[in-house]
């Protein structure tokens, strides 16, 4: 065992490297689950590993588990599914190479553990974008601000039940980034890049839009399609250009109250919601979707003001066929 004090990613820590560590069910029962950790999924790989452990007598070869010690408790940094496989095996002990890192007490230590989790899992293909977003919330103040201001944004179990999140964090950031482009959609980068490139001012505008949309659409099952990427991206695109900014001298300029009414008009148009089934942000669907949205907005604005508005007509929008 070797202890060293060092600074890593801006955090002070002491690393204790151990060649082998004996895990027992009693030890695992004392482990805490960090807020940065993804939920455990007991899939076929976990069951296969449990069988393999039985065959080796509890010796886990060619594997290193990373642990963190914070506030006097053990946390998995990388290896919680291997720990679950050990419990499923029914064995009394598991012997495995382990790295233990001791973090300073307090919020900075938790941030350091979250950063270590991201570093360990950033290149793992099987990780879902929202698994990374959950960990990033501990580190990135902008992501934390969005989650705090919009409790209907989550990381899993999206639109599964009455109280579940209506939107995932990764989808939120992907759609908002895509809506900044003159042609919405396309490759908006990774969720991590989207989060790290989001400024505080842009996050404030995003939070304002999300709360407006939630007032208009809520969690009602009949509005679930409105939270999907195509409609959400185009509504965000409009919000950027007729509320936050101005698309042209002729185009409509709305306040938040009028925009809410327009979004309510969207949720009241059953034909449009049915049309969204099977649609995505591809070039094929983008223009006809915008044409329908544009018409719904124009009708609601005219109903409220008595005047026919001039809605944005971007070059990628083709009126024919809409």
PEKAJO-V591725 format. One record per pair of residues at least 24 apart in sequence whose ideal C-beta (glycine too) atoms are under 10 Angstrom apart, sorted by sequence separation. I is the first residue (numbers start at 1). GAP is how many residues later the second one is. D is the distance in whole Angstrom. If there is no record, write none. Layout:
BEGIN
<<I & GAP & D> <I & GAP & D>>
END
This chain:
BEGIN
<<77 & 24 & 7> <114 & 24 & 4> <115 & 24 & 6> <130 & 24 & 8> <131 & 24 & 7> <170 & 24 & 8> <173 & 24 & 9> <235 & 24 & 9> <238 & 24 & 8> <239 & 24 & 9> <269 & 24 & 9> <272 & 24 & 6> <290 & 24 & 8> <60 & 25 & 9> <113 & 25 & 8> <114 & 25 & 5> <130 & 25 & 4> <131 & 25 & 8> <147 & 25 & 10> <169 & 25 & 10> <170 & 25 & 9> <173 & 25 & 7> <177 & 25 & 9> <238 & 25 & 10> <271 & 25 & 10> <294 & 25 & 9> <60 & 26 & 8> <74 & 26 & 8> <75 & 26 & 10> <77 & 26 & 10> <112 & 26 & 9> <113 & 26 & 10> <114 & 26 & 9> <129 & 26 & 9> <130 & 26 & 6> <143 & 26 & 7> <146 & 26 & 7> <169 & 26 & 8> <176 & 26 & 8> <209 & 26 & 8> <210 & 26 & 9> <213 & 26 & 9> <266 & 26 & 9> <269 & 26 & 9> <290 & 26 & 8> <291 & 26 & 7> <111 & 27 & 6> <112 & 27 & 9> <128 & 27 & 8> <146 & 27 & 8> <176 & 27 & 9> <179 & 27 & 9> <209 & 27 & 6> <212 & 27 & 8> <235 & 27 & 9> <266 & 27 & 7> <269 & 27 & 5> <287 & 27 & 9> <290 & 27 & 5> <291 & 27 & 8> <295 & 27 & 8> <58 & 28 & 7> <75 & 28 & 9> <110 & 28 & 6> <111 & 28 & 5> <128 & 28 & 8> <130 & 28 & 9> <235 & 28 & 7> <265 & 28 & 10> <268 & 28 & 9> <289 & 28 & 10> <290 & 28 & 9> <291 & 28 & 7> <294 & 28 & 8> <53 & 29 & 9> <65 & 29 & 9> <110 & 29 & 9> <111 & 29 & 10> <143 & 29 & 10> <176 & 29 & 9> <177 & 29 & 10> <209 & 29 & 10> <267 & 29 & 10> <287 & 29 & 6> <288 & 29 & 9> <291 & 29 & 9> <293 & 29 & 10> <143 & 30 & 8> <146 & 30 & 10> <173 & 30 & 10> <176 & 30 & 5> <179 & 30 & 9> <206 & 30 & 8> <209 & 30 & 5> <263 & 30 & 10> <265 & 30 & 10> <266 & 30 & 5> <269 & 30 & 9> <286 & 30 & 7> <287 & 30 & 5> <288 & 30 & 8> <291 & 30 & 8> <292 & 30 & 7> <58 & 31 & 7> <65 & 31 & 6> <67 & 31 & 6> <68 & 31 & 10> <69 & 31 & 6> <70 & 31 & 9> <107 & 31 & 9> <142 & 31 & 10> <175 & 31 & 10> <205 & 31 & 10> <208 & 31 & 8> <209 & 31 & 8> <212 & 31 & 9> <235 & 31 & 7> <262 & 31 & 9> <265 & 31 & 5> <266 & 31 & 8> <269 & 31 & 10> <286 & 31 & 8> <287 & 31 & 5> <291 & 31 & 3> <49 & 32 & 8> <50 & 32 & 10> <53 & 32 & 6> <59 & 32 & 10> <64 & 32 & 8> <65 & 32 & 7> <66 & 32 & 8> <67 & 32 & 7> <68 & 32 & 8> <69 & 32 & 7> <70 & 32 & 8> <71 & 32 & 8> <137 & 32 & 8> <231 & 32 & 10> <265 & 32 & 7> <268 & 32 & 9> <286 & 32 & 10> <287 & 32 & 9> <288 & 32 & 10> <290 & 32 & 8> <49 & 33 & 7> <52 & 33 & 8> <53 & 33 & 6> <56 & 33 & 10> <58 & 33 & 4> <63 & 33 & 6> <64 & 33 & 5> <65 & 33 & 5> <66 & 33 & 5> <67 & 33 & 5> <68 & 33 & 5> <69 & 33 & 5> <70 & 33 & 4> <71 & 33 & 10> <72 & 33 & 8> <136 & 33 & 9> <173 & 33 & 8> <176 & 33 & 8> <206 & 33 & 9> <263 & 33 & 9> <265 & 33 & 10> <283 & 33 & 8> <287 & 33 & 9> <288 & 33 & 7> <289 & 33 & 9> <24 & 34 & 10> <34 & 34 & 8> <50 & 34 & 8> <51 & 34 & 9> <54 & 34 & 10> <55 & 34 & 10> <57 & 34 & 8> <58 & 34 & 8> <59 & 34 & 9> <60 & 34 & 6> <61 & 34 & 9> <63 & 34 & 7> <64 & 34 & 7> <65 & 34 & 7> <66 & 34 & 8> <67 & 34 & 7> <68 & 34 & 8> <69 & 34 & 7> <70 & 34 & 8> <71 & 34 & 5> <172 & 34 & 7> <176 & 34 & 9> <205 & 34 & 8> <206 & 34 & 10> <209 & 34 & 8> <262 & 34 & 7> <263 & 34 & 9> <265 & 34 & 7> <266 & 34 & 9> <287 & 34 & 8> <288 & 34 & 5> <23 & 35 & 9> <46 & 35 & 6> <49 & 35 & 9> <50 & 35 & 4> <53 & 35 & 9> <54 & 35 & 5> <56 & 35 & 10> <58 & 35 & 5> <59 & 35 & 8> <60 & 35 & 7> <61 & 35 & 8> <62 & 35 & 9> <63 & 35 & 10> <64 & 35 & 6> <65 & 35 & 9> <66 & 35 & 7> <67 & 35 & 10> <68 & 35 & 6> <70 & 35 & 7> <71 & 35 & 8> <75 & 35 & 9> <130 & 35 & 10> <133 & 35 & 8> <134 & 35 & 8> <205 & 35 & 8> <208 & 35 & 9> <209 & 35 & 9> <231 & 35 & 8> <262 & 35 & 5> <265 & 35 & 4> <287 & 35 & 7> <22 & 36 & 9> <31 & 36 & 8> <32 & 36 & 10> <34 & 36 & 8> <40 & 36 & 10> <45 & 36 & 8> <46 & 36 & 8> <49 & 36 & 4> <50 & 36 & 7> <53 & 36 & 4> <54 & 36 & 8> <57 & 36 & 9> <58 & 36 & 5> <59 & 36 & 5> <60 & 36 & 4> <61 & 36 & 9> <70 & 36 & 9> <77 & 36 & 6> <133 & 36 & 4> <134 & 36 & 10> <208 & 36 & 9> <261 & 36 & 9> <262 & 36 & 9> <264 & 36 & 8> <265 & 36 & 9> <23 & 37 & 9> <47 & 37 & 10> <48 & 37 & 8> <49 & 37 & 8> <50 & 37 & 8> <51 & 37 & 9> <52 & 37 & 9> <53 & 37 & 9> <54 & 37 & 7> <57 & 37 & 10> <58 & 37 & 6> <59 & 37 & 8> <60 & 37 & 8> <76 & 37 & 10> <77 & 37 & 9> <132 & 37 & 10> <133 & 37 & 5> <172 & 37 & 10> <226 & 37 & 8> <262 & 37 & 9> <263 & 37 & 9> <32 & 38 & 8> <37 & 38 & 8> <43 & 38 & 9> <46 & 38 & 6> <47 & 38 & 8> <50 & 38 & 4> <51 & 38 & 8> <53 & 38 & 6> <56 & 38 & 9> <57 & 38 & 9> <58 & 38 & 9> <60 & 38 & 10> <71 & 38 & 7> <75 & 38 & 6> <77 & 38 & 10> <78 & 38 & 8> <130 & 38 & 5> <132 & 38 & 8> <133 & 38 & 10> <172 & 38 & 7> <202 & 38 & 10> <205 & 38 & 9> <259 & 38 & 9> <262 & 38 & 5> <265 & 38 & 8> <20 & 39 & 9> <32 & 39 & 8> <34 & 39 & 10> <36 & 39 & 9> <37 & 39 & 7> <42 & 39 & 8> <46 & 39 & 5> <49 & 39 & 8> <50 & 39 & 4> <56 & 39 & 9> <70 & 39 & 5> <71 & 39 & 8> <77 & 39 & 5> <78 & 39 & 7> <129 & 39 & 8> <130 & 39 & 6> <131 & 39 & 9> <133 & 39 & 9> <205 & 39 & 6> <258 & 39 & 9> <261 & 39 & 6> <262 & 39 & 7> <265 & 39 & 10> <32 & 40 & 10> <37 & 40 & 9> <40 & 40 & 6> <41 & 40 & 8> <45 & 40 & 8> <49 & 40 & 8> <50 & 40 & 8> <69 & 40 & 9> <70 & 40 & 6> <77 & 40 & 5> <128 & 40 & 9> <129 & 40 & 8> <130 & 40 & 5> <133 & 40 & 8> <205 & 40 & 10> <223 & 40 & 10> <226 & 40 & 6> <261 & 40 & 8> <32 & 41 & 4> <34 & 41 & 5> <36 & 41 & 9> <37 & 41 & 10> <39 & 41 & 10> <40 & 41 & 6> <46 & 41 & 10> <47 & 41 & 7> <50 & 41 & 9> <53 & 41 & 6> <68 & 41 & 8> <75 & 41 & 10> <76 & 41 & 9> <77 & 41 & 10> <78 & 41 & 9> <79 & 41 & 9> <129 & 41 & 4> <130 & 41 & 8> <215 & 41 & 10> <226 & 41 & 6> <231 & 41 & 9> <259 & 41 & 10> <23 & 42 & 8> <31 & 42 & 7> <32 & 42 & 7> <33 & 42 & 7> <34 & 42 & 8> <38 & 42 & 8> <42 & 42 & 6> <46 & 42 & 7> <47 & 42 & 10> <53 & 42 & 10> <68 & 42 & 9> <70 & 42 & 8> <75 & 42 & 9> <77 & 42 & 9> <78 & 42 & 4> <128 & 42 & 8> <129 & 42 & 8> <130 & 42 & 10> <202 & 42 & 10> <225 & 42 & 10> <231 & 42 & 9> <258 & 42 & 8> <259 & 42 & 10> <261 & 42 & 9> <262 & 42 & 9> <30 & 43 & 7> <31 & 43 & 5> <32 & 43 & 6> <33 & 43 & 8> <34 & 43 & 8> <37 & 43 & 6> <38 & 43 & 9> <40 & 43 & 9> <41 & 43 & 9> <42 & 43 & 9> <53 & 43 & 10> <70 & 43 & 6> <77 & 43 & 6> <78 & 43 & 7> <167 & 43 & 8> <216 & 43 & 9> <223 & 43 & 9> <254 & 43 & 9> <258 & 43 & 7> <261 & 43 & 6> <21 & 44 & 8> <23 & 44 & 10> <30 & 44 & 6> <31 & 44 & 7> <32 & 44 & 9> <40 & 44 & 5> <68 & 44 & 8> <69 & 44 & 9> <77 & 44 & 9> <129 & 44 & 9> <166 & 44 & 10> <185 & 44 & 8> <212 & 44 & 6> <216 & 44 & 5> <223 & 44 & 5> <231 & 44 & 10> <31 & 45 & 7> <68 & 45 & 5> <129 & 45 & 8> <185 & 45 & 8> <188 & 45 & 9> <211 & 45 & 9> <212 & 45 & 9> <215 & 45 & 6> <216 & 45 & 8> <222 & 45 & 8> <231 & 45 & 6> <252 & 45 & 8> <21 & 46 & 8> <28 & 46 & 9> <34 & 46 & 10> <42 & 46 & 7> <67 & 46 & 10> <68 & 46 & 10> <78 & 46 & 9> <167 & 46 & 9> <184 & 46 & 9> <213 & 46 & 9> <216 & 46 & 8> <217 & 46 & 7> <226 & 46 & 9> <230 & 46 & 7> <252 & 46 & 8> <258 & 46 & 7> <17 & 47 & 10> <27 & 47 & 8> <33 & 47 & 8> <66 & 47 & 10> <166 & 47 & 9> <167 & 47 & 9> <186 & 47 & 10> <209 & 47 & 9> <212 & 47 & 6> <213 & 47 & 9> <216 & 47 & 4> <217 & 47 & 8> <220 & 47 & 8> <225 & 47 & 9> <226 & 47 & 7> <234 & 47 & 9> <254 & 47 & 7> <257 & 47 & 9> <258 & 47 & 8> <28 & 48 & 9> <68 & 48 & 7> <143 & 48 & 10> <166 & 48 & 7> <185 & 48 & 6> <208 & 48 & 7> <212 & 48 & 5> <215 & 48 & 8> <216 & 48 & 5> <222 & 48 & 8> <225 & 48 & 5> <228 & 48 & 7> <231 & 48 & 8> <233 & 48 & 6> <18 & 49 & 9> <31 & 49 & 8> <68 & 49 & 9> <146 & 49 & 9> <184 & 49 & 5> <185 & 49 & 9> <211 & 49 & 10> <214 & 49 & 10> <215 & 49 & 9> <216 & 49 & 9> <217 & 49 & 8> <218 & 49 & 9> <224 & 49 & 9> <225 & 49 & 9> <228 & 49 & 10> <230 & 49 & 5> <232 & 49 & 9> <237 & 49 & 10> <252 & 49 & 6> <66 & 50 & 7> <184 & 50 & 6> <209 & 50 & 8> <212 & 50 & 10> <213 & 50 & 6> <216 & 50 & 7> <217 & 50 & 5> <223 & 50 & 8> <225 & 50 & 9> <226 & 50 & 8> <229 & 50 & 9> <230 & 50 & 6> <231 & 50 & 10> <254 & 50 & 10> <16 & 51 & 9> <66 & 51 & 9> <143 & 51 & 10> <166 & 51 & 8> <178 & 51 & 8> <208 & 51 & 10> <212 & 51 & 7> <216 & 51 & 6> <222 & 51 & 7> <225 & 51 & 5> <228 & 51 & 8> <229 & 51 & 7> <230 & 51 & 5> <234 & 51 & 10> <258 & 51 & 10> <28 & 52 & 9> <31 & 52 & 7> <140 & 52 & 9> <143 & 52 & 5> <146 & 52 & 8> <166 & 52 & 8> <175 & 52 & 10> <181 & 52 & 10> <184 & 52 & 8> <185 & 52 & 9> <216 & 52 & 10> <224 & 52 & 10> <225 & 52 & 7> <228 & 52 & 8> <229 & 52 & 5> <230 & 52 & 9> <234 & 52 & 7> <238 & 52 & 8> <16 & 53 & 8> <66 & 53 & 10> <142 & 53 & 7> <143 & 53 & 9> <145 & 53 & 10> <166 & 53 & 6> <175 & 53 & 9> <179 & 53 & 8> <184 & 53 & 4> <213 & 53 & 10> <228 & 53 & 9> <233 & 53 & 9> <237 & 53 & 8> <252 & 53 & 9> <66 & 54 & 6> <142 & 54 & 9> <149 & 54 & 9> <153 & 54 & 10> <165 & 54 & 9> <166 & 54 & 9> <175 & 54 & 6> <178 & 54 & 9> <179 & 54 & 5> <183 & 54 & 9> <184 & 54 & 10> <209 & 54 & 10> <213 & 54 & 10> <225 & 54 & 9> <13 & 55 & 9> <14 & 55 & 9> <28 & 55 & 6> <136 & 55 & 8> <140 & 55 & 6> <142 & 55 & 10> <143 & 55 & 8> <145 & 55 & 8> <149 & 55 & 9> <164 & 55 & 8> <172 & 55 & 10> <174 & 55 & 7> <175 & 55 & 9> <178 & 55 & 5> <179 & 55 & 8> <182 & 55 & 9> <230 & 55 & 6> <234 & 55 & 6> <238 & 55 & 7> <242 & 55 & 8> <252 & 55 & 9> <254 & 55 & 9> <13 & 56 & 10> <23 & 56 & 10> <27 & 56 & 10> <28 & 56 & 9> <136 & 56 & 7> <139 & 56 & 10> <140 & 56 & 7> <142 & 56 & 5> <150 & 56 & 9> <163 & 56 & 8> <171 & 56 & 8> <175 & 56 & 9> <176 & 56 & 9> <177 & 56 & 9> <178 & 56 & 10> <179 & 56 & 8> <180 & 56 & 9> <181 & 56 & 8> <184 & 56 & 9> <230 & 56 & 7> <233 & 56 & 9> <234 & 56 & 5> <237 & 56 & 9> <238 & 56 & 8> <252 & 56 & 10> <253 & 56 & 9> <13 & 57 & 10> <135 & 57 & 10> <139 & 57 & 10> <142 & 57 & 8> <146 & 57 & 6> <149 & 57 & 9> <150 & 57 & 6> <153 & 57 & 7> <162 & 57 & 6> <166 & 57 & 8> <171 & 57 & 9> <175 & 57 & 5> <176 & 57 & 8> <179 & 57 & 4> <180 & 57 & 8> <233 & 57 & 10> <252 & 57 & 4> <25 & 58 & 10> <28 & 58 & 7> <29 & 58 & 9> <132 & 58 & 9> <133 & 58 & 6> <137 & 58 & 9> <140 & 58 & 8> <142 & 58 & 6> <145 & 58 & 6> <146 & 58 & 10> <149 & 58 & 5> <152 & 58 & 8> <161 & 58 & 9> <162 & 58 & 10> <166 & 58 & 8> <171 & 58 & 6> <174 & 58 & 10> <175 & 58 & 4> <178 & 58 & 8> <179 & 58 & 4> <231 & 58 & 7> <234 & 58 & 9> <235 & 58 & 7> <251 & 58 & 8> <252 & 58 & 6> <23 & 59 & 9> <28 & 59 & 7> <132 & 59 & 6> <133 & 59 & 8> <136 & 59 & 6> <141 & 59 & 8> <145 & 59 & 8> <148 & 59 & 9> <149 & 59 & 9> <150 & 59 & 10> <152 & 59 & 9> <162 & 59 & 9> <168 & 59 & 10> <174 & 59 & 8> <175 & 59 & 9> <177 & 59 & 10> <178 & 59 & 8> <179 & 59 & 9> <182 & 59 & 10> <230 & 59 & 6> <234 & 59 & 6> <238 & 59 & 7> <242 & 59 & 10> <250 & 59 & 10> <251 & 59 & 5> <252 & 59 & 6> <23 & 60 & 7> <131 & 60 & 10> <132 & 60 & 6> <136 & 60 & 8> <142 & 60 & 8> <143 & 60 & 8> <146 & 60 & 7> <150 & 60 & 5> <159 & 60 & 8> <166 & 60 & 9> <167 & 60 & 5> <172 & 60 & 8> <175 & 60 & 9> <176 & 60 & 6> <179 & 60 & 8> <180 & 60 & 7> <230 & 60 & 10> <234 & 60 & 9> <250 & 60 & 5> <251 & 60 & 7> <252 & 60 & 8> <25 & 61 & 8> <129 & 61 & 7> <130 & 61 & 8> <133 & 61 & 10> <142 & 61 & 5> <145 & 61 & 10> <146 & 61 & 6> <149 & 61 & 8> <150 & 61 & 7> <152 & 61 & 10> <153 & 61 & 9> <166 & 61 & 5> <167 & 61 & 9> <171 & 61 & 8> <175 & 61 & 6> <176 & 61 & 10> <179 & 61 & 6> <231 & 61 & 10> <249 & 61 & 9> <250 & 61 & 10> <251 & 61 & 5> <24 & 62 & 9> <25 & 62 & 6> <129 & 62 & 4> <133 & 62 & 7> <141 & 62 & 9> <142 & 62 & 10> <145 & 62 & 7> <149 & 62 & 7> <152 & 62 & 6> <159 & 62 & 8> <165 & 62 & 10> <171 & 62 & 10> <175 & 62 & 9> <179 & 62 & 9> <231 & 62 & 7> <235 & 62 & 9> <248 & 62 & 8> <250 & 62 & 9> <251 & 62 & 8> <23 & 63 & 6> <128 & 63 & 9> <129 & 63 & 8> <132 & 63 & 9> <140 & 63 & 10> <150 & 63 & 10> <151 & 63 & 10> <176 & 63 & 10> <230 & 63 & 10> <247 & 63 & 9> <250 & 63 & 9> <23 & 64 & 9> <142 & 64 & 9> <146 & 64 & 8> <150 & 64 & 7> <159 & 64 & 10> <172 & 64 & 9> <176 & 64 & 9> <247 & 64 & 9> <248 & 64 & 7> <25 & 65 & 9> <129 & 65 & 9> <142 & 65 & 10> <152 & 65 & 10> <159 & 65 & 5> <167 & 65 & 8> <247 & 65 & 4> <248 & 65 & 9> <25 & 66 & 9> <26 & 66 & 10> <27 & 66 & 10> <28 & 66 & 9> <129 & 66 & 10> <152 & 66 & 9> <158 & 66 & 9> <159 & 66 & 10> <246 & 66 & 10> <247 & 66 & 9> <24 & 67 & 9> <25 & 67 & 8> <27 & 67 & 10> <152 & 67 & 7> <242 & 67 & 9> <247 & 67 & 8> <23 & 68 & 9> <24 & 68 & 7> <25 & 68 & 9> <122 & 68 & 10> <159 & 68 & 7> <24 & 69 & 6> <25 & 69 & 9> <158 & 69 & 8> <159 & 69 & 10> <242 & 69 & 8> <22 & 70 & 10> <23 & 70 & 7> <24 & 70 & 8> <122 & 70 & 7> <241 & 70 & 10> <242 & 70 & 7> <22 & 71 & 6> <23 & 71 & 4> <241 & 71 & 6> <22 & 72 & 7> <23 & 72 & 8> <21 & 73 & 9> <22 & 73 & 6> <23 & 73 & 7> <238 & 73 & 8> <241 & 73 & 9> <21 & 74 & 8> <22 & 74 & 9> <36 & 74 & 8> <118 & 74 & 8> <238 & 74 & 7> <20 & 75 & 6> <21 & 75 & 6> <23 & 75 & 8> <35 & 75 & 7> <36 & 75 & 9> <152 & 75 & 9> <237 & 75 & 9> <20 & 76 & 7> <21 & 76 & 8> <22 & 76 & 9> <34 & 76 & 7> <37 & 76 & 9> <20 & 77 & 6> <21 & 77 & 4> <36 & 77 & 7> <37 & 77 & 9> <237 & 77 & 9> <18 & 78 & 10> <19 & 78 & 6> <20 & 78 & 7> <21 & 78 & 9> <35 & 78 & 9> <36 & 78 & 4> <18 & 79 & 8> <19 & 79 & 8> <21 & 79 & 8> <34 & 79 & 6> <35 & 79 & 8> <36 & 79 & 9> <38 & 79 & 9> <17 & 80 & 9> <18 & 80 & 5> <19 & 80 & 10> <34 & 80 & 7> <36 & 80 & 9> <37 & 80 & 7> <17 & 81 & 9> <18 & 81 & 7> <36 & 81 & 5> <45 & 81 & 9> <16 & 82 & 10> <17 & 82 & 6> <18 & 82 & 6> <34 & 82 & 10> <36 & 82 & 8> <16 & 83 & 8> <17 & 83 & 8> <34 & 83 & 7> <38 & 83 & 9> <43 & 83 & 10> <15 & 84 & 7> <16 & 84 & 5> <17 & 84 & 9> <15 & 85 & 8> <16 & 85 & 7> <36 & 85 & 10> <41 & 85 & 10> <14 & 86 & 10> <15 & 86 & 5> <16 & 86 & 6> <14 & 87 & 7> <15 & 87 & 7> <41 & 87 & 10> <13 & 88 & 6> <14 & 88 & 4> <15 & 88 & 10> <13 & 89 & 6> <14 & 89 & 8> <38 & 89 & 7> <13 & 90 & 5> <14 & 90 & 9> <38 & 90 & 7> <12 & 91 & 9> <13 & 91 & 7> <11 & 92 & 7> <12 & 92 & 6> <38 & 92 & 8> <39 & 92 & 9> <8 & 93 & 9> <11 & 93 & 8> <38 & 93 & 4> <188 & 93 & 9> <37 & 94 & 9> <38 & 94 & 9> <6 & 95 & 10> <13 & 95 & 10> <36 & 95 & 9> <38 & 95 & 10> <39 & 95 & 9> <185 & 95 & 9> <186 & 95 & 8> <12 & 96 & 8> <13 & 96 & 8> <36 & 96 & 9> <38 & 96 & 6> <185 & 96 & 4> <186 & 96 & 9> <3 & 97 & 10> <5 & 97 & 10> <11 & 97 & 6> <12 & 97 & 9> <37 & 97 & 8> <38 & 97 & 8> <184 & 97 & 7> <185 & 97 & 7> <186 & 97 & 9> <10 & 98 & 9> <11 & 98 & 8> <36 & 98 & 6> <37 & 98 & 8> <185 & 98 & 8> <1 & 99 & 9> <3 & 99 & 8> <13 & 99 & 6> <35 & 99 & 7> <36 & 99 & 4> <11 & 100 & 7> <12 & 100 & 8> <13 & 100 & 9> <34 & 100 & 10> <35 & 100 & 8> <36 & 100 & 8> <183 & 100 & 9> <185 & 100 & 9> <186 & 100 & 9> <10 & 101 & 9> <11 & 101 & 4> <34 & 101 & 8> <36 & 101 & 8> <185 & 101 & 6> <9 & 102 & 9> <10 & 102 & 8> <11 & 102 & 9> <35 & 102 & 7> <36 & 102 & 5> <184 & 102 & 7> <9 & 103 & 7> <13 & 103 & 9> <35 & 103 & 6> <36 & 103 & 8> <178 & 103 & 7> <183 & 103 & 8> <8 & 104 & 7> <11 & 104 & 7> <34 & 104 & 8> <10 & 105 & 8> <11 & 105 & 9> <184 & 105 & 10> <9 & 106 & 5> <175 & 106 & 8> <184 & 106 & 8> <8 & 107 & 8> <9 & 107 & 8> <174 & 107 & 10> <8 & 108 & 8> <9 & 109 & 9> <9 & 110 & 8> <8 & 111 & 9> <41 & 115 & 10> <39 & 116 & 9> <38 & 117 & 8> <39 & 117 & 6> <38 & 118 & 8> <39 & 118 & 9> <9 & 130 & 9> <184 & 130 & 9> <183 & 131 & 8> <185 & 131 & 9> <182 & 132 & 7> <183 & 132 & 8> <184 & 132 & 8> <182 & 133 & 8> <183 & 133 & 5> <182 & 134 & 8> <183 & 134 & 10>>
END
